[in-house]
Amino acid sequence: MRIISVMKTFTIYLLLFILVSSMVYAGGPPPPPGNPPCWPPNACVPIDNGILILLFSGLMFGVKKIYDFTIRKNRE
């Protein structure tokens, strides 16, 4: 019985290894030297309203933390 259990486990691991290893491929060659595909570098970075949203949400988080701290301090 023990040998059959070991064989089943080995077979499952072997099939899993074969299936996973068939999905893994090497990457392509590196890009040619020279300018990057997006030149100048700052033209590729889309910083539109995202930074404003991030700053506003950070500000609101700080306001909430200060408000919670003052409420907790007043209760004590």
C-alpha positions in Angstrom: 0.0 0.0 0.0 2.8 2.4 0.8 4.5 2.0 -2.5 1.2 2.7 -4.4 0.8 5.9 -2.4 4.3 7.0 -3.1 3.9 6.2 -6.8 0.7 8.3 -7.0 2.3 11.2 -5.3 5.4 10.9 -7.6 3.1 10.8 -10.7 1.1 13.8 -9.6 4.3 15.8 -9.0 5.8 14.7 -12.3 2.7 15.7 -14.3 2.6 19.0 -12.5 6.2 19.7 -13.2 5.8 18.8 -16.9 2.7 21.0 -17.3 4.3 24.0 -15.5 7.6 23.7 -17.3 6.0 23.6 -20.7 4.5 27.1 -19.9 7.8 28.7 -19.0 9.7 30.2 -21.9 12.8 32.4 -22.0 12.4 36.1 -22.7 13.2 37.7 -26.0 16.5 39.4 -26.7 17.4 42.7 -25.1 16.5 45.9 -27.0 19.2 47.4 -29.3 21.4 50.0 -27.8 20.6 53.6 -28.3 17.7 55.8 -27.3 14.9 54.2 -25.3 11.6 53.6 -27.1 10.2 56.7 -25.5 12.5 59.7 -25.8 12.8 62.1 -24.0 12.2 60.1 -20.7 9.7 62.6 -19.2 7.4 62.2 -22.2 6.5 58.6 -21.2 5.4 59.4 -17.6 1.7 60.2 -17.5 1.5 62.5 -14.4 -1.8 64.2 -15.0 -4.4 64.3 -12.3 -3.0 61.2 -10.6 -0.5 63.1 -8.5 -3.2 65.6 -7.4 -5.5 62.7 -6.4 -2.7 61.1 -4.4 -1.9 64.4 -2.6 -5.5 65.1 -1.9 -6.1 61.6 -0.5 -3.0 61.9 1.7 -4.2 65.2 3.0 -7.6 63.8 3.8 -6.0 60.8 5.5 -3.9 63.2 7.7 -6.9 65.3 8.6 -8.8 62.2 9.6 -5.9 61.0 11.8 -5.6 64.4 13.5 -9.4 64.5 14.0 -9.5 61.0 15.5 -6.5 61.8 17.7 -8.2 65.0 19.1 -11.5 63.1 19.7 -9.7 60.4 21.6 -7.7 62.9 23.6 -10.9 64.8 24.6 -12.5 61.6 25.8 -9.7 60.9 28.3 
